[in-house]
Amino acid sequence: MIAAGPSTTDAALSPLDRQSVRTVLRTPRLLKTEVLAGLVVALALIPEAIAFSIIAGVDPRLGLFASFTMAVSIAFLGGRPAMISAATGAVALVVAPLVASHGLDYFLAAVILGGVFQVVLGLTGVARLMRFIPRSVMVGFVNALAILIFLSQVPELLGVPFLVYPMTAVGLLLVFGLPRLTRAVPAPLVAIVVLTVVAVLTHAVVPTVGDKGELPDSLPSLFFPDVPLNLETLQIIAPFSLALAAVGLLESLMTAKLVDDITDTRSDKTRESWGQGAANIITGFFGGMGGCAMIGQTMINVKASGARTRISTFLAGVFLLILVVALGDIVALIPMAALVAVMIFVSIATFDWHSIRPSTLKRMPKSETLVMLATVVGTVWTHNLAIGVGVGVLVAMVAFARRVAHFVTVTRREDTRDGEPHVTYAVDGELFFASSNDLYTQFDYARDPRRVTIDLHRSHLWDASTIAALDAISEKYRAHGIEVDVVGLNEASTSMRDRLRGQLGAGS
């Protein structure tokens, strides 16, 4: 479809994307990489989509249809080429209570409304907030995802026939060892094919993809949720839709930033934001459970398979539909051990091992390490990326405030002016709520002479807390009969002080 309709594709893609897609379509070697990458991702999506459907409490077909429509839609609408969007566990966890309480139609209505919220958030520039996420939070996010990917495979290795373990070991040997010999074919695809052939020929009794749930035998069709279009319905679904929009955007934007770093390219985060929303709207109207970017499958596509364009994303969705609808009987034979091996490989490749090396930890500021650990613990403990990243950002803010607060110094200098003793306090540093709270204690109110100057040439007033602190200092000096002169304020600080001085309450 991408090759057959260049005019349609060109309208949807940026000039850089058009050049990249055209280059791949004209280069058989690159095209082969994109095609095989899409096939590997499609195979890896199937059991995950089924599992997430079970978590959400819906038919497996909803997860599979969502993965198809999300991947195909985002290939045209998204701002990050080669990133994979599909049904995810994060979305499943958010909407599961709504499914249990109000049923399928309300659930799909929430998916559509969540997509609308994402479009609005994308168009209003929510992606720009990514600049406030520190690198240590990003490292913690990546490490937490790697741990979650690994932990999600543990149930597949418990209470299973012994044969699963050697098959998984062989799969790991293939995905780690084959790239040392050749990269002509993605190692994950070879592992899946080899283990499936072995399982079929030996009639091995091991868990398979078919054991996860029934695969659909028809194409997705247009679906309109049967819910009343009134305020009561909005009150029911809006909280779930907002949570879905927030979690989906956060995971998608963080994953996009990770792919940017891996590929040394830049992506359009604003376009990715509203593109995710549009994809969820489309998915909801085709009876899919909604989703967002998937870190595991994205790493399979970009890092393990070497894909770089939208072609692989598009083909992942197309191959997924072909596999589950036309070749469902064959796909059902794939042993879960093969997919477990691939996902374990992805978790190991995703983890930032450099971040936990003793040499790195020794050089890294303790506050940065604390932020990373807080992000990892918050994400792994709650299995919620939004909470984990929120915890990390909060810890980073507190650590930053504490660090900056200590950068403020107050120097006292005595001199004589007009024959009278005089004291000047020179304040050096940024004054905001954390640093200005201690400012009040830096002055010798009882012993200072009748004339005092507070010199703020090397400072800047950032908030009302600082204005209140200056008011409190001035009031304290007045109580001792001392005249205070505040000098050196820059234009912005002067404007803020003139506007708020005396309006905040004494000593507040």
N, C-alpha and C positions, 0 to 999 in steps of 0.2 A: 504493500500500500504506500509506503514512503517513497519507493522508487517510482511507482506508477503515477503518482500525483505530485510532481514537483511544484506546481503553482500553489496548491493547497498547503503543502509543507512550508514553502518559502514564506507564505503569509503568516505562519505560526511561529517561525523560528527567527532568531536574531541573525545578522550577517555572519558572525563567527560560527553559529550552529549550522547555517546553510553550507558554509565552506567545509566544515568538518564532515557533515553528512554526505555531501557530494564527493568529497575526497574518499571516504570509505566506500561508497557505492561504486567508485571507479577503480578501486584497488582491491582485487580479489583476496589478497592476504589479510587486509584489515577487515574486509567484510566477513571473512570466515571467522575471525576472532569475535566479532559482534554477534554473529549467528549462533556460534557454539556457546558463547556466554549467556545469551538469552535462553538457550535450551537448558543449561545447567541451572540457571535461576528459576526457571519454570518448574523443574523437577523438585527443587528445594522449597518452592512456595507451596506445593500441594499439601504435604502433611502439616505444615505450619498453619495454613488457612483453615484446614479442618479442625486442628486443635484449638485455634482461636474462636472458631464458631462454637465449639463445645463450651469454652469458657463463657462466651456471651449467652449461651443457652438457646442457640438458634440452629436451624438445619445447616449441615456442612456446606450445602450449595450456596448459602449466602456469603460465606467466607471465600469460596472459590470464585463466585461471580464478582465479588468485590475486588479480588486480586486481579482478575482480568480487566475489569473496567477501570480500576485505578491505574494500572500499569499503562494501558493503552492511552487513557486520557492524559496522564501526566507526561507521556512522551511528547505530546504536542503542546501542552499548556505550561509545563513546569519550567523553572529557571535554572535547574541543575542537570545538565546532560549526564546520562549513565546512572543516575540515582534511581533506585527501585522503590516504588510506592505500592502498597497492597494492604490487605487486611492485617491488623497488628494486635498484639496482646494488650497494648496500652489502651486502645479504643475499646476492645472487648471488655476490659475491666471496668471502664467508665460506664458503659451502657448496660452491663449485665443486670443491675438492679431494676432498670426501666423495663427490660424484657420480662423479668419475673413478675413485675407489678401490673404492667399494662399491656403486654403482648407485642406481637410483631409489628403491627401497623404503627403504633406510637414510636416504636424503636426506629423504623425507617424514616418516619417524619422527623425524629430527632437528628438522624444522620443528615438529612437534607438541610434542616435549619442550621446544624453545625457547619455545613459547607458554606451557607450564606454568611454566617458569622466570620468564617475564615476569609471569605472574599472581602468583606467590609474591613476586617483587621489588616488584610494585605494592602488594600487601597489606601488606608489611612496611615501606612508606614510603620506597622508594628515590627517589621523586619529590622528597622534601624536600632531597635533595642538590643540586638545581638552584640553591639559594640560594648555594652556594659557587662558582658559575661567574660570574666577573666580567663586567662589561659589555664590556670590551675583548675578551674571548674570544668573547662573543656577536657583536660586530661582525666579528671575524675569521672566525667561523663563517659568517655571512651572506655576506661578501665571497668567501670560499673557495667556497661553494656556487654563487654567481653565476659565478665563474670556471670551475668544473667543468661547470656547465650549458652555458656557452659552448663549452668545449673538447670536450664530448661531441657538439657539432654540427659540429665541424670536419671529421671524416671524411666527413660527408655532402656536403661541398663540395670534396672532393679526388677527382680522377680521374673527374669526371662530365661529361656533355655541357654545352656552353657555355650552353644555354638555362636551366640550373638557376640561374645567377647572376642574370639579369634577373628570373626568376620570384621568387627570394628577395628581390630588391630591391623588387619590387612588393608582396610580402607585408609587408615591413617598413614600406613607405610606408602600407599600409592599417592595420596595427596601431598605428602611431604617429600617423597623421594622422586617422583616422576619429573617435576620441574628441573631437577638437577641433570636429567638426561635429555629432555626435550620439552619445549613449550608450544609445540605445534598444535596440540589438543589440550584443552583445560583438564588439569589433573582431577578435579572433582567429577567431571563427566566420565572419565575413564574409570574412576573408583565405583561410580554408580552402575555403569554398564557391566563391569567385570563381576562385581558382587551379585548383581541380579542374575547374570548368566550362570554363575556358580550355584546360586540358590535354586534356580529352576532345574538345572541338570542333575543336581544331587538330591532334589526333592527335600531340601532342608526345611525343617519345621521351625521357622523363626517369624517374629512379628513383621508384617509387611504394611505398605501404605494402605492397602485395602482394609486392613484391620482398624484403621483410624475412623472410617465412616464411609457411607455410600457416596460414590462419585456421581455427579449429574449426568443425565443422558440426553439433555436438550440445551439449546442456547438460552441465555438470559433474555427476558422480554420486558417491555415497558410496564412499570408498576406504579400505581398511584395509591398511597396509603389511605386507608379508609378510616379517617379520623375527622371529627367535627372541626371546622375551621372557625374556632372561637377563642376567646381569651383563656378559658379554662384549659384548653389543649396547650396553649402557649405556656401557661404557668407550669404545666406538667413536664413538658419537654425542654423548655428553655434552659434550666440548670444543667441538664445532661448535655445539651447542645453546646453550651458555653465551655463545659469541661472538655468535651470532645475536641472543640476548636482549639482550646489552649494547649492541651496535651499534644494534639496532632501537629500544630504549628511548631511547638518547641522541639519535638523530636525531629521533625523534618528540617528545620533550620539548623539544628545542631549537626545533623547528619550531612547536610549540604556543606557546612563549614569544614567538616572532617574530610569530605571528598575533595573540596578545594585544596586542602593541605596536601593530600595524597597525590593529586594530579598536577599540582602547581598551576592551577587555573582559577579564574574567578567566575562566580555565578551570580545571577540576578535574584537576590533573596526576596525582593518585593514581588517579582513575578512568581517565584516559587510559592509564596504565601497565598496569593489569590488563585494560583493554579491548583494548589491542594484543595482549596475550597470548591472550585469548579468541578474538580474530579470527584469530590465527595457528593456534590449535588447530583452529578450524572450517575454515580454509583447507587445512591439512594433511590433514584427513579427507575433503576434496573434491578431493584431488589437485592442490592449488596449491603453488607454490614458496615461499610465505611472503612477508612484506614488512613495511613500516612506513610512517610518514608520508613523503610525497614533497614536497620543498620546491618544485620547479618547478611541478607540477600544483596544489599548494596556492596558489601565487602567481597562477597563471592563474585559479583559482576565486575567490580573495579580492580580489586587487589588480586584475587585468585585467577580471574579469567582475562584481565587486561582490557576490558571494554572501556570505551571513552565517549560514546555518542548516544543519542536518543534511539538509535536503531536497536541496540540491545534491550533497552527498556520496553520499546514497542513489541519486539519479538518475544520477550518474556511473557507478556500478556497473551499474545497470539498463540504461542506454543502451549501455554497453560490451558487455554480453552480446547485446543486440538487434543492435547494429552488426556484431559479428563472426560471429554465428550466422545471423541472418535476412538481414542486408544486407552480408554479407561481400564479395560481388562488387563492390558499389558502393564500399565502404570501400577495397578494394584499389586503386581507381583514384586515390585521393588522392595527389598528388605530394608527395614528401618535402620539397620546397622550401617548401611551405606550412607544414609543421610545424616546419621549421628556422627559418623567419622568426618563428613564434610563440615558440619556445624562446629565440631570441636576444633577442627583446623581453623575455621573462621574466628572462633573465640581467641585462640592462641595468636593468630596473626593480627587481630584487632587490638589486643592488650598492648599498652605502651610500656614495654619492659624497661626501657631506659629510665622511666620515671621512678622506678623503685630500686635502681642500682644503689648500693651503698655510697659510691662516689657522688652520685647525683643528689641523694638525700643529704649528704654532708655539706655540699655547696649550697643547696636550696634553703632559703629562709624558712624557719619553722612555721611561720604563718601560712606560707604557700603550701607546704606539705599538709598542714591542718585542713586547709580549704579542700585540697584534693581528697583527703580521707573522708571529710564530712560529706562530700558529694557522693563518693563511692558508698559509704555506709547508708546515707539517706536513700539512695536509689535502690540498692540491693535489699535493704530492710523493708521498704514499702513496695518494691516492684513497680514504682511509679516514677518515671523520668522527670515529670514536672516537679514533684516534691523534692527529689534528689538534687536537681539543679537549683531549685529555690533555696534549699538548705545551704548549698555551696555558695551561692551568691550572697546570702545573708551573712554567713561566716566571713566571707571575703570583705563585705562592707564593714563589719565590726572590727576585723583585723586592720583594715585600712584606716578606719577612724582612730583606733588606738595608736597606730603607728604615727599618723599625721599629728595627733594631739601632742605627742612628745616633741614635735619639731618646733614648737613655739617657745621662744626664750624671751625673758624680760630682764633687761639690764638696767640697774639703778646707777645714776651718776649725779653727784652733788657739785654745785657751783654757786656763784654769786651773781645776782642780777640787780642792778640799781641799788647796790649796797645791802641787799637782803639775801639771806640764804635761799637757795632754790634747788629743787630736785627734778631731774628728768628721767622718766622711765621709757626706754626704747624697747618697743615690742617688735619681735622679728618672727614672722611665720603667718600661716593662714588661720584665720579665726572663724570657727564654726562651732556647732553645738558641743562637740567633743573637746575641743581645745579651749573654748571660752569659759567652760564651766570651772576650770582651774585658774582662770585669769584673775578672778576676784581675790584669790589668796596670795597674789604675788606682790601686794603693796603694803607698805608699813604705815598704816593710817594714823596710828597713835604718835609716832615719832617724827613724821615728816614735817618740814617747815610749812609756812602759810601759803606758799606758792608751789604748785606741782604742775608739770607738763607731761602728758602722755603722748609720745611720739609714735605715730603709726605709719611712717613713711615706708617701712619694710613689711607692711601687713595689708591684708584685705579682709573686709567684713563680708561674710557669706550669708548670714541668716539672722533671724530675729533673736535667737539666743545670744548672739554676740552683742546686739544692740541693748538687750536687757542687761547683759553683764556690765557694759559701759555705764548704763544708767545707775546700776547698783553701786558701782565704784564711785561715780560722781556723788551720789547721795550719801555714801559712807564718809567721803571726805568732807562734804558740807556739814555733816553732823559733828565733825571735829573742827569746824570753822576754817577749813582749808579750801582755797580757790583752785580749781582744776581746769587746765586748758588742754583740750584734745586737738592735736595738730597732725598734719601729714596724710589725711585721708584722701584717697584717690576719688575721682568723680563719681564712680558707681557707689562706693562706700558712703560718700557724703550724701548722695541722694537717698540711699536707704536709711541712713541715720536721721536725716531731716524728716523723713516720712514717718518713722516709727518711734523717734525719741519721745519719752514720756507717755507713750500709749500702751506700754506693756505691763505696767504694774511695778511698783517698787520692789526691787530685789528679785524679780521673776526671772 
